[in-house]
Amino acid sequence: MRDDSQIRRLVDRAVHALRLGHRSAADDIVRRLQRPEAREAVRAVLVESLESALAALWEKGWQPADVARVARRRLGKAAAESTAAAIVAHSRTYAQWGRAVAPEWMAQVDRLGAELPAAGWASLEVSTALEVLALMGMLPPLPQLTPPPSSWPKLKARPPRSGRVVLDPGVLERIRALLAKAESTEFDAEAEAFTAKAQELMTRHRIDRKTLAGGEERHPREVIGRRVGIDDPYARQKFVLLSQVAAANGCRAAWQQMLGFATVFGHPQDVAGVEELFTSLLVQATRSMQRERPLHLRASGSAVARFRRSFMVGFAHRVGQRLASATADAVTAAEAETGVALVPLLAARERAAEETMQSTLGRVGTMSVSATDGLGYMLGREAADAADLRTVGGGKLPG
């Protein structure tokens, strides 16, 4: 079997069988495709098919990190690595333009490339590639958060406002250092203090020099959307935490449960800060939750699940309150120092985030998440509220 057209027909038949759930039929075709004499020809067809499928997904609103994430979520590590290899290989067709007009997109590609095993395409398995192709063909359209590669040649070669590097590198380094300290300590009080300092620093950075100098924001409606992965266990409760962090930083978040991610809308530097802080708080919340072993948790697995869901809800609610207090404290201090009314300016960013979310996603519903284990909820709040929090300048935070 050396005819490429015959190989393509077999690949299409196998993919169709997988989509219908006919595993045995697909396995029969895989055995035919794995014959040694056709190995290189089959590999070439699979690579071409994967890259074509990716090009179609870009037109449907998907981005590199989204595709790799859903492949790992649905099919596992090997499929995610094959998907990442395909994305990196396909990027050669648009990298020249991407570096100039879509740095955030290319940053996603670079991160996927850095995580690839050394073998790369050499380790591509026929069965895995076929499963990835079947998955790609079933993925639904997503809202277009950024122009796809096909449109890049029409764009001006300039760094877009929606690039990932939107926080000043020095500020971002300080925020990450504070969050790293919060993640590494075993003491809740210290973790909360470091997190509060990071939040104040993020708020201070939102009040940029142009805003203070001119009394108005030069681009008050500049809003981007960024997808953030949220997986089980306790995905609904984790989204509550993300939405609290987003709200404290002038952003809005919407969850797409079936695909395992949320989309955060806001000013670029605000979105960057939300992603950093959420990731750190999730680490802190998980560590605190796992330390707690009340006696009633020995009863059953369902009791453990109820406790942990309630713990995460309590943690998220209290963290939201404290982040909001830290934000208000920083804004009040900055207004006193500068004499500029900052609340209306920051409120304009929040309105722009809300309007962009609604226009991009359509009607966004609300989600209610309750706590069914009172002790878990209380301990979750305590984990978020254990510290006598201090600001960078040493003043006590309200709340």
Long-range contacts (C-beta under 8 A, 24 or more apart in sequence): 1-32, 1-35, 1-37, 1-38, 1-41, 2-37, 2-38, 2-41, 4-41, 4-44, 4-45, 7-33, 7-38, 7-41, 7-42, 7-45, 8-45, 8-49, 11-42, 11-45, 11-46, 11-49, 11-130, 11-133, 14-130, 15-130, 15-133, 15-134, 15-137, 18-130, 18-131, 18-134, 19-134, 19-137, 19-138, 26-130, 27-127, 30-126, 30-127, 30-130, 33-126, 34-126, 42-126, 43-121, 43-124, 46-124, 46-126, 46-129, 46-130, 46-133, 47-86, 47-89, 47-121, 47-124, 49-129, 49-133, 50-82, 50-83, 50-86, 50-90, 50-129, 50-132, 50-133, 50-136, 51-86, 51-89, 51-90, 51-93, 53-133, 53-136, 53-137, 54-86, 54-87, 54-90, 54-136, 55-90, 55-149, 55-150, 56-136, 57-136, 57-139, 58-148, 58-149, 58-150, 59-148, 59-150, 60-139, 60-140, 60-141, 60-142, 61-141, 61-142, 61-143, 61-144, 61-145, 61-148, 62-139, 62-142, 63-105, 63-108, 63-145, 63-146, 63-227, 64-91, 64-105, 64-108, 64-109, 64-112, 65-108, 65-111, 65-112, 65-227, 65-229, 66-142, 66-227, 66-259, 66-261, 67-136, 67-139, 68-112, 69-229, 69-260, 69-261, 70-135, 70-139, 70-259, 70-260, 71-132, 71-135, 73-231, 73-260, 74-135, 75-128, 75-131, 75-132, 75-135, 78-125, 78-128, 79-128, 79-131, 79-132, 79-135, 81-116, 81-117, 81-123, 82-124, 82-125, 82-128, 82-129, 82-132, 83-132, 84-112, 84-113, 84-115, 84-116, 85-116, 85-120, 85-121, 85-124, 86-132, 87-112, 88-112, 88-113, 88-116, 89-121, 93-149, 94-149, 94-152, 97-149, 97-152, 97-153, 97-155, 97-157, 98-149, 98-152, 100-157, 100-158, 101-152, 101-155, 101-156, 101-157, 101-158, 101-160, 102-146, 102-147, 102-149, 102-152, 102-160, 103-159, 103-160, 103-163, 103-164, 103-165, 104-146, 104-160, 104-162, 104-163, 104-164, 105-146, 105-149, 107-164, 107-165, 142-259, 143-225, 143-263, 143-360, 143-361, 145-224, 145-225, 145-226, 145-227, 145-263, 145-360, 146-224, 161-219, 161-222, 161-224, 161-268, 162-224, 162-268, 163-268, 164-272, 166-268, 166-269, 166-271, 166-272, 167-205, 167-269, 167-272, 167-273, 168-205, 171-201, 171-205, 172-272, 172-276, 174-201, 175-201, 175-202, 175-273, 175-276, 175-277, 176-276, 179-276, 179-277, 179-279, 179-280, 180-280, 182-280, 182-284, 183-280, 183-283, 183-284, 183-287, 188-288, 188-382, 188-383, 188-386, 188-387, 189-386, 189-387, 189-388, 190-387, 191-284, 191-387, 192-322, 192-384, 192-385, 192-386, 192-387, 192-389, 193-387, 193-388, 193-389, 193-390, 195-277, 195-280, 195-281, 195-284, 196-322, 196-326, 196-387, 196-389, 196-390, 196-391, 196-397, 197-390, 197-391, 197-392, 198-276, 198-277, 198-280, 199-248, 199-277, 199-323, 199-326, 199-327, 199-330, 200-326, 200-327, 200-329, 200-330, 200-391, 200-392, 201-392, 202-249, 202-270, 202-273, 202-277, 203-249, 203-326, 203-327, 203-330, 203-331, 204-330, 204-334, 205-269, 205-273, 206-249, 206-250, 206-267, 206-269, 206-270, 206-273, 206-346, 206-349, 207-330, 207-331, 207-334, 207-342, 207-346, 208-269, 211-340, 211-342, 211-345, 212-334, 212-338, 212-340, 215-340, 216-345, 217-345, 217-348, 217-349, 220-345, 220-348, 220-349, 220-352, 221-348, 221-352, 222-267, 222-268, 222-352, 223-265, 223-266, 223-267, 223-349, 223-352, 223-353, 223-356, 224-265, 224-266, 224-267, 224-268, 224-271, 225-263, 225-264, 225-265, 225-356, 225-357, 225-360, 226-263, 226-264, 226-271, 226-275, 227-261, 227-262, 227-263, 227-264, 228-253, 228-261, 228-262, 228-263, 228-264, 228-275, 228-278, 229-260, 229-261, 230-255, 230-260, 230-261, 230-262, 231-260, 233-305, 233-308, 234-308, 234-309, 234-312, 235-260, 236-309, 236-367, 236-369, 237-309, 237-312, 237-313, 237-316, 237-369, 238-282, 238-312, 239-367, 240-312, 240-313, 240-316, 240-317, 240-369, 241-278, 241-281, 241-282, 241-285, 241-312, 241-315, 241-316, 241-319, 242-274, 242-278, 244-316, 244-317, 244-319, 244-320, 244-323, 245-274, 245-277, 245-278, 245-281, 245-319, 245-320, 245-323, 246-274, 246-278, 247-320, 247-324, 248-320, 248-323, 248-324, 248-326, 248-327, 249-273, 249-274, 249-277, 249-323, 249-327, 250-346, 250-349, 250-350, 250-353, 251-350, 251-353, 252-350, 252-353, 252-354, 252-357, 254-357, 254-361, 254-364, 255-367, 263-357, 263-360, 263-361, 265-353, 265-354, 265-356, 265-357, 265-360, 266-349, 266-353, 267-349, 267-352, 267-353, 270-349, 270-353, 277-323, 281-319, 284-383, 285-311, 285-312, 285-315, 285-316, 285-319, 285-380, 285-383, 285-384, 288-315, 288-380, 288-383, 289-315, 289-380, 289-383, 292-376, 292-379, 292-383, 294-375, 294-379, 296-375, 303-373, 306-372, 306-373, 306-376, 307-373, 307-375, 307-376, 308-376, 309-371, 309-372, 309-373, 309-376, 310-371, 310-372, 310-373, 310-374, 310-375, 310-376, 310-377, 310-380, 311-373, 311-376, 311-377, 311-379, 311-380, 311-383, 312-380, 313-369, 313-370, 313-371, 313-377, 313-380, 314-371, 314-376, 314-377, 314-378, 314-379, 314-380, 314-381, 314-383, 314-384, 315-380, 315-381, 315-383, 315-384, 316-380, 316-384, 317-381, 318-380, 318-381, 318-384, 318-385, 319-384, 321-399, 322-384, 322-385, 322-389, 322-397, 322-399, 324-399, 325-397, 325-398, 325-399, 326-389, 326-391, 326-397, 328-398, 329-391, 329-395, 329-397, 329-398, 330-391
